[in-house]
Amino acid sequence: MKLSQRSGTIEQSHIRSMTRACNALNGINMAQGVCDLEVPRKVIEGAYTAMNEGFNIYTPTEGLPRLRSAIAAKIKRFYEVEIVPEQVLVSDGATGAFYTACMALLNPLDEVILFEPYYGYHRSTLSSLEVVPTYVRLESPEWKLDMETLEAVVTPKTRAMVICNPANPSGKVYTREELEAIGEFAEKHDLIVFADEMYEHFLYGDAVHVTALSIPSLHDRCVVLSGFSKVFSITGWRLGYAIAPVSVIEAMAQLNDLIYVCAPAPLQIGAAVGLEELGDSYYTELARIHEHKRDLFCDALRDAGLNPSIPAGAYYVMTDVSSVAGNDDFEKAMAILEKTGVASVPGRAFYHDDAGKNMVRFCYSKPLDVLEEAAERIRRL
Ligand SMILES: Cc1ncc(COP(=O)(O)O)c(C=O)c1O
């Protein structure tokens, strides 16, 4: 059968191909971003009880009122920002929330600014909707935002920009000043800002998460995306959400209904229970455990003579691999895999051109014993 033009717009995921190569060698897969911690008991029991109590039918497409309220309460609890539950749409993962938001807000040939290195799904989602990504590069190790470069990519067709904060893959955490500058810029050019805050609780050192919702110039022009995949280690439950002005949520809800109908009913209760009942120590512990893993693995990369950019948030590290044999990032990632049995993602997965040819990304959210083994092997590189 002849495939549609759209089906050709999605690049085969480099993460999946590295995973296949890793499995063939029985290696340690640090390519894929799967949070390894145990699911909190309260979350599991909340979902289990909900199933037993009959929460097994469709929910409102916007999400169960209890979960929407719990998300609104969470925004108040962590960020001192007031939102109403009607500003929340629960979807099938942050992935579903972003897709729905793009469908509701963008037209074919609109341009949307992405910061490089980007998260591949952002680019693919835009391309699949015939939206045109444009790129602003942030350079390692600081990943500093240069407002002049940003100004230079704006055209009359630019409708929006995407920020990933904390960023996958760079680990950059945006400061309040940077977000204010982005807010001013967005106001000046009348842009929507999609703020993917999936890793909001994964913060290290003195990094703090500033949600786009707390920046006055962004509050009414941002769509915040987040979810439960990483924070509760439930990537397979497919539960995420968007926060936006009520009129946008209403438009998104129509599309969410069309594509997903609703997010899984009993699992929504599990997530709500998690938000309602897990204390602050759950979140600080999550960050502490990942900070330890970051340090452990970054030390090994340094010892191996690689040059990692130390992440301030999320749970990935981009590292320079110029010193590794191979003509490009793919060959270098394969060389690392063959020598050490540790899989990474070639840098090209995060850039639209060859800027990633001397980089790879490792995901360090691995069980501690596996990570220690990986660190040992990398040291021998
Ligand atoms: C930045 C970012 N956003 C969104 C997602 C996907 O989230 P979900 O599982 O809720 O669809 C990921 C997963 O890796 C991610 O890294």
Ligand as a Chemical Component Dictionary entry (heavy atoms), coordinates in Angstrom:
data_LIG
# 
_chem_comp.id                   LIG 
_chem_comp.type                 NON-POLYMER 
_chem_comp.pdbx_formal_charge   0 
_chem_comp.three_letter_code    LIG 
# 
loop_
_chem_comp_atom.comp_id 
_chem_comp_atom.atom_id 
_chem_comp_atom.alt_atom_id 
_chem_comp_atom.type_symbol 
_chem_comp_atom.charge 
_chem_comp_atom.model_Cartn_x 
_chem_comp_atom.model_Cartn_y 
_chem_comp_atom.model_Cartn_z 
_chem_comp_atom.pdbx_ordinal 
LIG C1 C1 C 0 10.627 16.311 27.803 1  
LIG C2 C2 C 0 9.654  15.199 27.767 2  
LIG N1 N1 N 0 8.367  15.468 27.605 3  
LIG C3 C3 C 0 7.443  14.493 27.552 4  
LIG C4 C4 C 0 7.806  13.170 27.654 5  
LIG C5 C5 C 0 6.765  12.105 27.533 6  
LIG O1 O1 O 0 5.897  12.097 28.588 7  
LIG P1 P1 P 0 4.649  11.113 28.655 8  
LIG O2 O2 O 0 5.140  9.756  29.048 9  
LIG O3 O3 O 0 3.773  11.736 29.714 10 
LIG O4 O4 O 0 3.994  11.116 27.334 11 
LIG C6 C6 C 0 9.151  12.833 27.822 12 
LIG C7 C7 C 0 9.573  11.426 27.921 13 
LIG O5 O5 O 0 10.704 11.057 27.787 14 
LIG C8 C8 C 0 10.091 13.874 27.877 15 
LIG O6 O6 O 0 11.402 13.602 28.019 16 
# 
loop_
_chem_comp_bond.comp_id 
_chem_comp_bond.atom_id_1 
_chem_comp_bond.atom_id_2 
_chem_comp_bond.value_order 
_chem_comp_bond.pdbx_ordinal 
LIG C1 C2 SING 1  
LIG C2 N1 SING 2  
LIG C2 C8 DOUB 3  
LIG N1 C3 DOUB 4  
LIG C3 C4 SING 5  
LIG C4 C5 SING 6  
LIG C4 C6 DOUB 7  
LIG C5 O1 SING 8  
LIG O1 P1 SING 9  
LIG P1 O2 DOUB 10 
LIG P1 O3 SING 11 
LIG P1 O4 SING 12 
LIG C6 C7 SING 13 
LIG C6 C8 SING 14 
LIG C7 O5 DOUB 15 
LIG C8 O6 SING 16 
# 
